[in-house]
Amino acid sequence: MDDFFSAIGLVLFIEGLLFAAFPGFVRARIEDVLESTEGRMRAVGLIAACIGLGIVFYIRHAY
């Protein structure tokens, strides 16, 4: 459970840095997302989830 909360904290930290350092870029990407179709958003979400799962699997089994 500690790993889960550490991961959530890291995500919030990285997102916070992006919003603070590049607000214009983030706003433009949010507008892109709002204009995307549901199918495209699902595909991107599934790809991101698979990559994230692969990273976790690799880290857990490589060390």
C-alpha positions, 0 to 999 in steps of 0.5 A: 500500500505504501508503494501505491501512495508513493506512486500517487504522490509522484504523479501529483508532483510531476503534474504539478511541476508541468502546470507550474513550469509550462502552463501554456503548453498544458492548457493547449494539450487540455484543449486538444483532449477536449477536441478528441473523440472518445475512441481516441481517448480510450486508445491513448488511455489503454496504451498509457496503461499498458506502458505503465504496467510494463514499467512496473512489471519491469522494475519489480522483476529486474531488481 
